[in-house]
Amino acid sequence: AQSVAQPEDQVNVAEGNPLTVKCTYSVSGNPYLFWYVQYPNRGLQFLLKYITGDNLVKGSYGFEAEFNKSQTSFHLKKPSALVSDSALYFCAVRDATGTASKLTFGTGTRLQVTL
Amino acid sequence: SAVISQKPSRDICQRGTSLTIQCQVDSQVTMMFWYRQQPGQSLTLIATANQGSEATYESGFVIDKFPISRPNLTFSTLTVSNMSPEDSSIYLCSVPKGLGITPTEAFFGQGTRLTVV
């Protein structure tokens, strides 16, 4: 079975500071990893993904994530946070050997960026 | 990117009644997924809706409670039957980018916020 852990319910950051939202995963095979963002009263929006290749992947709105196989982590990062980044962030995983395009989501981390 | 329209966007329903949620996609897709997001919790997959065959339900979800239709490659409905307050959630429709089971990202509808009173 595949699973995702987001250890922090909330992350607070001052605007202009770097941010990190943590994610660890567990799959039986190679992982396909994703980050999604959910703004209030809106659906999930795709941010970035890791399938293969470079461990550092870049995505939308200046976000990036680093895949670390030894630590089974896929932390989301941004060098300089904006107030508009405040939202709910979900990490998701899919087993590369899976037979269906099903995602397993973490519990979400609420990012609060303040002035 | 696929455009997904979900209806209704929100509803308040009486317990014991049923609500049907519609999901329309602007392109043909092989699989459509229905998720539930309970208050303060993550997304949980309810079922996979396949065109031309019965939906595949995840553990803990049954067809009698969540019947699904998939009449064509661009449309699906999820019905929440005999509702109770515990069914109050956001229900989301999702489709994978691209065809088949290739590991690409998924697109999500805006969700249907259901409150059962």
Chai-1 contact restraints between the chains, C-beta under 6 A:
chainA,res_idxA,chainB,res_idxB,connection_type,confidence,min_distance_angstrom,max_distance_angstrom,comment,restraint_id
A,Y32,B,P103,contact,1.0,0.0,6.0,A-B,restraint_1
A,F34,B,E105,contact,1.0,0.0,6.0,A-B,restraint_2
A,G43,B,F108,contact,1.0,0.0,6.0,A-B,restraint_3
A,G43,B,G109,contact,1.0,0.0,6.0,A-B,restraint_4
A,G43,B,Q110,contact,1.0,0.0,6.0,A-B,restraint_5
A,G43,B,G111,contact,1.0,0.0,6.0,A-B,restraint_6
A,L44,B,F108,contact,1.0,0.0,6.0,A-B,restraint_7
A,F46,B,E105,contact,1.0,0.0,6.0,A-B,restraint_8
A,K49,B,E105,contact,1.0,0.0,6.0,A-B,restraint_9
A,I51,B,P103,contact,1.0,0.0,6.0,A-B,restraint_10
A,R94,B,P103,contact,1.0,0.0,6.0,A-B,restraint_11
A,S101,B,P96,contact,1.0,0.0,6.0,A-B,restraint_12
A,S101,B,I101,contact,1.0,0.0,6.0,A-B,restraint_13
A,K102,B,L45,contact,1.0,0.0,6.0,A-B,restraint_14
A,F105,B,S42,contact,1.0,0.0,6.0,A-B,restraint_15
A,F105,B,L43,contact,1.0,0.0,6.0,A-B,restraint_16
A,T107,B,S42,contact,1.0,0.0,6.0,A-B,restraint_17
A,G108,B,S42,contact,1.0,0.0,6.0,A-B,restraint_18
